[in-house]
Amino acid sequence: MAKKPTGESDEIRLKKKISAGTKDEQKSSGDAAARSLRKRLKRVQRKRRALSLRKKHAAGKQTEAKS
């Protein structure tokens, strides 16, 4: 398996693909490819937010234990 380039994240790549596709068509179109890209973007964003929230909660518990 090949390694992914670390230059840009999945979220940034998906945003670029979506913005390039929506320039030609309207957002409300029933294009299955565009819809799946938006769904993938939302999934990546949910993962990122959940991870940051978990880190925040973990850090809070560590600081409470030290005090």
Secondary structure, DSSP 8 states (H G I E B T S, - for coil): -----SSS-HHHHHHHHHHHHHHHS-TTS--HHHHHHHHHHHHHHHHHHHHHHHHHHHHHHHHHHH-
